[in-house]
Amino acid sequence: MDLFPDTSFIIPLLIETDTTQKARDFFSSFPGACAVSMSVYEETFFVGLRLIAEDEFGITGTGSQETYPG
């Protein structure tokens, strides 16, 4: 049997979360092949960037939450 992981499985492999150890244990013991689509790679990249931006820089969105006069 082969494994086709999605973003919710890949992110804990790369970024420390509460499910990281379970994901790494499963992935390291899985006997089959692993295949990932390009859309999953892209989604993982952007989700990972968002998580890093929130954690490292406090960036929580792309727009300002304040209303500027003018």
N, C-alpha and C positions, 0 to 999 in steps of 0.2 A: 504494500500500500504506500502511496506517496502523500506528501503533505503540501497543501496549498494555503499557506498562512495569509491572513490579512493584516491590516495596520494595527488592529488591537492586540495582535500577538507579537508583532515585530517591535513595536515601541518599547515594551518592557525588556526586550532583549538588549536594546541600545541605551535606554535611559532608565535609571533606577526608579522603580515604582513598587507598590505593595505586592505585585504579582511577578516581579522579576525572577525571583528564585524558582518559582514553579515553572515559568516559561523556559528558563535556562535548563532546568533539570529535564523537562520534557524534550526540548530540542536536542540536547546532547545525547539522550538515550533513544531517540527515534531512529529506527532501522531503515526507513525508506528514503527515497529521494525528496528533495524540496524544490518546488517551482513557484515563482511569484510573477504576476503579470506586471507590465509597465505601469498600469494605473495604480497598483498597490505601492510600487516604488515611489511614484510621484506623491501619492497621498501620505505615505510615511515620511517623506522628506518635509512636506509642508506642515504636517502635524508636529513633527519633531522640532522644526524651527519655532513654531508657536510655543511649544512647551519650554524650550530653552529661553526664548524671549521673555516669557512670563517669569520663569525661575531666576534667571541671571540678571535681567534688566528691569523687571517690573512692568514690562509692556503687556497690557491686557487687551488692546484693541488697535485698530488702525486709525480711528478718528478720535478727536477730542470730545470729552464728555461735557465740556464747558461751552456756554454760549457767549460769544464775543459781541460786544456792541458794535454797531456800525452798519 
